[in-house]
């Protein structure tokens, strides 16, 4: 029995060490590419497509919905109500660090990559890259990538010029871009937009850390 226990402990140690190592590879890769990422982010900001170009209130609402602990965490957040399992930094890491992301063990490298991004880039740079790469569903000319692009394609205006309802619909689609339909009447999308409006106004709050669908705002 002691031998079996020793083998089991040894196996678990190897698994743990392997996980740490895989995460470290993600961190290393992010750090190595950080200068190129920063240059890309700064170009987006200079072009008027950075987080501050959303508008002060619009930016507050985006962070509140997508990653309420974003300004305080270092890439990972497992406690903030409504934060879910994926921060903005981890979401960006999935797109910048993988040719094809696969859930499961890929989450380990994704997390290491996100921490690397946080160590080398500013929050504004991370948000600029996230806004530029986020998937937004189908638009007039096919699949849309980029928050500003979706705003212009769907409404013909920048996010800072949208009505509250229009902006909330853009925020709503982020959680399931393949499911929601910005171009059509979509009651499910409008229901989520309504929940986001209530959250933004302070009328409700997420029920728990995992409440990304805002069941606490029904």
Secondary structure as UniProt FT lines:
FT   HELIX           2..46
FT   TURN            47..48
FT   HELIX           51..54
FT   HELIX           56..66
FT   TURN            68..72
FT   TURN            81..82
FT   HELIX           88..96
FT   TURN            103..105
FT   HELIX           106..120
FT   HELIX           123..133
FT   STRAND          135..139
FT   TURN            140..141
FT   STRAND          142..145
FT   HELIX           147..155
FT   HELIX           159..161
FT   HELIX           164..173
FT   TURN            174..175
FT   TURN            177..179
FT   TURN            182..183
FT   HELIX           187..201
FT   TURN            209..210
FT   TURN            212..213
FT   HELIX           215..217
//
